[in-house]
Amino acid sequence: MFAANQIWCALVALAAELTAWMQTLALHGHVARRWEPKTLRFRLFTIPATIARTGRRIRLYLAARAPFTPLALDGLARLADLAPG
């Protein structure tokens, strides 16, 4: 049972680190960089989306009418610019 709890704690720590780095890198220069995790969850992580597979590509379609979709797209574009290659 201890090993399961240890794995769970490691996953929670990883999720917190990913959230912090996402805020630092993707949301630089926006007030969303300082949002608490609960606010991020309600505003960015709950945007309705659809995953579509076409040919050999996987595409993510975000709902155009969601109020924070432009912010999410801007953050994804910033992360894509940072990716090597």
VMD Tcl script that builds the backbone (N, CA, C; Angstrom):
set m [mol new atoms 255]
animate dup $m
set s [atomselect $m all]
$s set {name element resname resid chain x y z} {
  {N N MET 1 A 0.816 -1.194 0.000}
  {CA C MET 1 A 0.000 0.000 0.000}
  {C C MET 1 A 0.860 1.258 0.000}
  {N N PHE 2 A 2.020 1.198 0.660}
  {CA C PHE 2 A 2.896 2.354 0.711}
  {C C PHE 2 A 3.399 2.733 -0.678}
  {N N ALA 3 A 3.695 1.726 -1.516}
  {CA C ALA 3 A 4.197 2.005 -2.870}
  {C C ALA 3 A 3.145 2.723 -3.704}
  {N N ALA 4 A 1.883 2.345 -3.549}
  {CA C ALA 4 A 0.815 3.005 -4.290}
  {C C ALA 4 A 0.684 4.465 -3.868}
  {N N ASN 5 A 0.782 4.732 -2.583}
  {CA C ASN 5 A 0.728 6.114 -2.099}
  {C C ASN 5 A 1.931 6.920 -2.583}
  {N N GLN 6 A 3.079 6.285 -2.624}
  {CA C GLN 6 A 4.283 6.954 -3.095}
  {C C GLN 6 A 4.151 7.322 -4.575}
  {N N ILE 7 A 3.603 6.432 -5.374}
  {CA C ILE 7 A 3.381 6.707 -6.800}
  {C C ILE 7 A 2.367 7.830 -6.959}
  {N N TRP 8 A 1.300 7.791 -6.185}
  {CA C TRP 8 A 0.280 8.834 -6.251}
  {C C TRP 8 A 0.881 10.206 -5.919}
  {N N CYS 9 A 1.694 10.277 -4.889}
  {CA C CYS 9 A 2.328 11.545 -4.520}
  {C C CYS 9 A 3.270 12.032 -5.612}
  {N N ALA 10 A 3.973 11.126 -6.260}
  {CA C ALA 10 A 4.869 11.505 -7.355}
  {C C ALA 10 A 4.064 12.052 -8.536}
  {N N LEU 11 A 2.923 11.463 -8.840}
  {CA C LEU 11 A 2.080 11.953 -9.930}
  {C C LEU 11 A 1.495 13.325 -9.626}
  {N N VAL 12 A 1.089 13.537 -8.397}
  {CA C VAL 12 A 0.560 14.842 -8.009}
  {C C VAL 12 A 1.656 15.911 -8.099}
  {N N ALA 13 A 2.854 15.574 -7.669}
  {CA C ALA 13 A 3.970 16.521 -7.765}
  {C C ALA 13 A 4.303 16.825 -9.222}
  {N N LEU 14 A 4.259 15.817 -10.086}
  {CA C LEU 14 A 4.515 16.019 -11.509}
  {C C LEU 14 A 3.453 16.920 -12.133}
  {N N ALA 15 A 2.202 16.710 -11.782}
  {CA C ALA 15 A 1.117 17.554 -12.307}
  {C C ALA 15 A 1.291 19.003 -11.856}
  {N N ALA 16 A 1.699 19.211 -10.626}
  {CA C ALA 16 A 1.921 20.569 -10.125}
  {C C ALA 16 A 3.088 21.231 -10.858}
  {N N GLU 17 A 4.142 20.482 -11.109}
  {CA C GLU 17 A 5.288 21.020 -11.835}
  {C C GLU 17 A 4.919 21.364 -13.280}
  {N N LEU 18 A 4.172 20.482 -13.937}
  {CA C LEU 18 A 3.748 20.753 -15.318}
  {C C LEU 18 A 2.865 21.994 -15.390}
  {N N THR 19 A 1.990 22.154 -14.434}
  {CA C THR 19 A 1.128 23.334 -14.399}
  {C C THR 19 A 1.954 24.603 -14.204}
  {N N ALA 20 A 2.907 24.564 -13.310}
  {CA C ALA 20 A 3.744 25.734 -13.054}
  {C C ALA 20 A 4.580 26.096 -14.279}
  {N N TRP 21 A 5.169 25.097 -14.937}
  {CA C TRP 21 A 5.960 25.375 -16.131}
  {C C TRP 21 A 5.084 25.855 -17.279}
  {N N MET 22 A 3.876 25.316 -17.397}
  {CA C MET 22 A 2.960 25.763 -18.444}
  {C C MET 22 A 2.609 27.229 -18.233}
  {N N GLN 23 A 2.355 27.615 -17.005}
  {CA C GLN 23 A 2.047 29.012 -16.717}
  {C C GLN 23 A 3.246 29.905 -17.024}
  {N N THR 24 A 4.429 29.453 -16.695}
  {CA C THR 24 A 5.622 30.258 -16.909}
  {C C THR 24 A 5.945 30.417 -18.392}
  {N N LEU 25 A 5.873 29.341 -19.148}
  {CA C LEU 25 A 6.292 29.372 -20.545}
  {C C LEU 25 A 5.185 29.789 -21.507}
  {N N ALA 26 A 3.981 29.275 -21.324}
  {CA C ALA 26 A 2.910 29.500 -22.296}
  {C C ALA 26 A 2.115 30.765 -22.022}
  {N N LEU 27 A 2.025 31.179 -20.782}
  {CA C LEU 27 A 1.167 32.313 -20.440}
  {C C LEU 27 A 1.974 33.544 -20.038}
  {N N HIS 28 A 3.201 33.611 -20.487}
  {CA C HIS 28 A 4.081 34.744 -20.156}
  {C C HIS 28 A 3.465 36.041 -20.672}
  {N N GLY 29 A 3.414 37.045 -19.818}
  {CA C GLY 29 A 2.892 38.343 -20.212}
  {C C GLY 29 A 1.380 38.476 -20.120}
  {N N HIS 30 A 0.707 37.498 -19.556}
  {CA C HIS 30 A -0.751 37.550 -19.392}
  {C C HIS 30 A -1.072 37.367 -17.918}
  {N N VAL 31 A -2.187 37.928 -17.499}
  {CA C VAL 31 A -2.592 37.817 -16.097}
  {C C VAL 31 A -2.842 36.353 -15.699}
  {N N ALA 32 A -3.097 35.491 -16.666}
  {CA C ALA 32 A -3.335 34.071 -16.386}
  {C C ALA 32 A -2.100 33.385 -15.810}
  {N N ARG 33 A -0.958 34.005 -15.966}
  {CA C ARG 33 A 0.263 33.427 -15.422}
  {C C ARG 33 A 0.200 33.321 -13.901}
  {N N ARG 34 A -0.585 34.158 -13.270}
  {CA C ARG 34 A -0.681 34.183 -11.816}
  {C C ARG 34 A -1.947 33.512 -11.272}
  {N N TRP 35 A -2.751 32.912 -12.140}
  {CA C TRP 35 A -3.975 32.258 -11.686}
  {C C TRP 35 A -3.650 31.055 -10.807}
  {N N GLU 36 A -4.501 30.820 -9.842}
  {CA C GLU 36 A -4.394 29.640 -8.989}
  {C C GLU 36 A -4.818 28.397 -9.790}
  {N N PRO 37 A -4.406 27.203 -9.369}
  {CA C PRO 37 A -4.775 25.985 -10.100}
  {C C PRO 37 A -6.287 25.808 -10.278}
  {N N LYS 38 A -7.074 26.202 -9.286}
  {CA C LYS 38 A -8.524 26.060 -9.402}
  {C C LYS 38 A -9.062 26.947 -10.531}
  {N N THR 39 A -8.545 28.165 -10.639}
  {CA C THR 39 A -8.972 29.071 -11.701}
  {C C THR 39 A -8.540 28.541 -13.058}
  {N N LEU 40 A -7.322 28.017 -13.152}
  {CA C LEU 40 A -6.869 27.408 -14.405}
  {C C LEU 40 A -7.776 26.257 -14.809}
  {N N ARG 41 A -8.125 25.443 -13.838}
  {CA C ARG 41 A -8.977 24.289 -14.122}
  {C C ARG 41 A -10.336 24.725 -14.654}
  {N N PHE 42 A -10.935 25.735 -14.065}
  {CA C PHE 42 A -12.264 26.176 -14.492}
  {C C PHE 42 A -12.251 26.974 -15.785}
  {N N ARG 43 A -11.140 27.659 -16.089}
  {CA C ARG 43 A -11.117 28.519 -17.269}
  {C C ARG 43 A -10.416 27.894 -18.471}
  {N N LEU 44 A -9.290 27.231 -18.269}
  {CA C LEU 44 A -8.530 26.701 -19.400}
  {C C LEU 44 A -8.677 25.204 -19.593}
  {N N PHE 45 A -8.639 24.461 -18.517}
  {CA C PHE 45 A -8.635 23.008 -18.645}
  {C C PHE 45 A -10.012 22.426 -18.944}
  {N N THR 46 A -11.054 23.246 -18.907}
  {CA C THR 46 A -12.407 22.753 -19.184}
  {C C THR 46 A -12.963 23.262 -20.513}
  {N N ILE 47 A -12.112 23.765 -21.398}
  {CA C ILE 47 A -12.574 24.187 -22.724}
  {C C ILE 47 A -12.990 22.936 -23.486}
  {N N PRO 48 A -14.221 22.914 -24.025}
  {CA C PRO 48 A -14.656 21.741 -24.781}
  {C C PRO 48 A -13.776 21.534 -26.013}
  {N N ALA 49 A -13.421 20.286 -26.272}
  {CA C ALA 49 A -12.534 19.988 -27.391}
  {C C ALA 49 A -12.890 18.638 -28.003}
  {N N THR 50 A -12.428 18.455 -29.235}
  {CA C THR 50 A -12.611 17.201 -29.951}
  {C C THR 50 A -11.271 16.792 -30.537}
  {N N ILE 51 A -10.929 15.528 -30.412}
  {CA C ILE 51 A -9.714 15.004 -31.030}
  {C C ILE 51 A -10.130 14.273 -32.292}
  {N N ALA 52 A -9.521 14.632 -33.421}
  {CA C ALA 52 A -9.848 14.009 -34.702}
  {C C ALA 52 A -8.584 13.419 -35.310}
  {N N ARG 53 A -8.732 12.251 -35.881}
  {CA C ARG 53 A -7.615 11.609 -36.581}
  {C C ARG 53 A -7.918 11.657 -38.071}
  {N N THR 54 A -7.039 12.324 -38.802}
  {CA C THR 54 A -7.204 12.421 -40.251}
  {C C THR 54 A -5.899 11.997 -40.896}
  {N N GLY 55 A -5.954 10.960 -41.676}
  {CA C GLY 55 A -4.727 10.466 -42.292}
  {C C GLY 55 A -3.748 10.034 -41.226}
  {N N ARG 56 A -2.608 10.660 -41.224}
  {CA C ARG 56 A -1.580 10.337 -40.231}
  {C C ARG 56 A -1.429 11.423 -39.185}
  {N N ARG 57 A -2.373 12.346 -39.134}
  {CA C ARG 57 A -2.286 13.464 -38.206}
  {C C ARG 57 A -3.385 13.372 -37.157}
  {N N ILE 58 A -3.066 13.844 -35.992}
  {CA C ILE 58 A -4.054 13.953 -34.922}
  {C C ILE 58 A -4.257 15.439 -34.677}
  {N N ARG 59 A -5.514 15.878 -34.707}
  {CA C ARG 59 A -5.821 17.295 -34.534}
  {C C ARG 59 A -6.711 17.488 -33.310}
  {N N LEU 60 A -6.499 18.605 -32.653}
  {CA C LEU 60 A -7.304 18.991 -31.501}
  {C C LEU 60 A -8.117 20.213 -31.895}
  {N N TYR 61 A -9.419 20.091 -31.852}
  {CA C TYR 61 A -10.311 21.196 -32.171}
  {C C TYR 61 A -10.911 21.724 -30.874}
  {N N LEU 62 A -10.641 22.991 -30.578}
  {CA C LEU 62 A -11.197 23.623 -29.388}
  {C C LEU 62 A -12.474 24.366 -29.759}
  {N N ALA 63 A -13.416 24.424 -28.837}
  {CA C ALA 63 A -14.678 25.118 -29.076}
  {C C ALA 63 A -14.416 26.602 -29.313}
  {N N ALA 64 A -14.899 27.121 -30.418}
  {CA C ALA 64 A -14.641 28.514 -30.789}
  {C C ALA 64 A -15.375 29.493 -29.883}
  {N N ARG 65 A -16.482 29.085 -29.306}
  {CA C ARG 65 A -17.288 30.006 -28.498}
  {C C ARG 65 A -16.904 30.042 -27.025}
  {N N ALA 66 A -15.980 29.214 -26.618}
  {CA C ALA 66 A -15.542 29.238 -25.221}
  {C C ALA 66 A -14.770 30.535 -24.972}
  {N N PRO 67 A -14.989 31.185 -23.837}
  {CA C PRO 67 A -14.389 32.506 -23.619}
  {C C PRO 67 A -12.863 32.517 -23.542}
  {N N PHE 68 A -12.232 31.437 -23.160}
  {CA C PHE 68 A -10.783 31.435 -23.007}
  {C C PHE 68 A -10.069 30.637 -24.090}
  {N N THR 69 A -10.752 30.318 -25.177}
  {CA C THR 69 A -10.113 29.601 -26.278}
  {C C THR 69 A -8.968 30.392 -26.896}
  {N N PRO 70 A -9.116 31.706 -27.154}
  {CA C PRO 70 A -7.969 32.440 -27.720}
  {C C PRO 70 A -6.727 32.400 -26.819}
  {N N LEU 71 A -6.915 32.458 -25.531}
  {CA C LEU 71 A -5.787 32.371 -24.607}
  {C C LEU 71 A -5.122 31.000 -24.694}
  {N N ALA 72 A -5.920 29.950 -24.750}
  {CA C ALA 72 A -5.374 28.602 -24.855}
  {C C ALA 72 A -4.618 28.421 -26.171}
  {N N LEU 73 A -5.164 28.927 -27.267}
  {CA C LEU 73 A -4.490 28.813 -28.562}
  {C C LEU 73 A -3.190 29.605 -28.578}
  {N N ASP 74 A -3.199 30.766 -27.966}
  {CA C ASP 74 A -1.980 31.571 -27.881}
  {C C ASP 74 A -0.918 30.839 -27.065}
  {N N GLY 75 A -1.319 30.234 -25.964}
  {CA C GLY 75 A -0.379 29.466 -25.143}
  {C C GLY 75 A 0.179 28.262 -25.874}
  {N N LEU 76 A -0.672 27.559 -26.626}
  {CA C LEU 76 A -0.197 26.414 -27.397}
  {C C LEU 76 A 0.780 26.855 -28.484}
  {N N ALA 77 A 0.507 27.993 -29.105}
  {CA C ALA 77 A 1.424 28.503 -30.126}
  {C C ALA 77 A 2.771 28.884 -29.518}
  {N N ARG 78 A 2.774 29.467 -28.336}
  {CA C ARG 78 A 4.030 29.807 -27.662}
  {C C ARG 78 A 4.825 28.550 -27.317}
  {N N LEU 79 A 4.127 27.517 -26.864}
  {CA C LEU 79 A 4.828 26.262 -26.553}
  {C C LEU 79 A 5.372 25.622 -27.816}
  {N N ALA 80 A 4.628 25.695 -28.929}
  {CA C ALA 80 A 5.104 25.133 -30.188}
  {C C ALA 80 A 6.344 25.880 -30.680}
  {N N ASP 81 A 6.403 27.182 -30.448}
  {CA C ASP 81 A 7.583 27.949 -30.843}
  {C C ASP 81 A 8.820 27.551 -30.029}
  {N N LEU 82 A 8.608 27.096 -28.823}
  {CA C LEU 82 A 9.735 26.693 -27.961}
  {C C LEU 82 A 10.242 25.288 -28.258}
  {N N ALA 83 A 9.436 24.492 -28.958}
  {CA C ALA 83 A 9.795 23.097 -29.210}
  {C C ALA 83 A 11.005 23.031 -30.148}
  {N N PRO 84 A 11.943 22.136 -29.860}
  {CA C PRO 84 A 13.107 22.019 -30.734}
  {C C PRO 84 A 12.727 21.401 -32.071}
  {N N GLY 85 A 13.421 21.796 -33.092}
  {CA C GLY 85 A 13.218 21.213 -34.426}
  {C C GLY 85 A 12.167 21.874 -35.143}
}
mol reanalyze $m
mol bondsrecalc $m
mol representation Tube
mol addrep $m
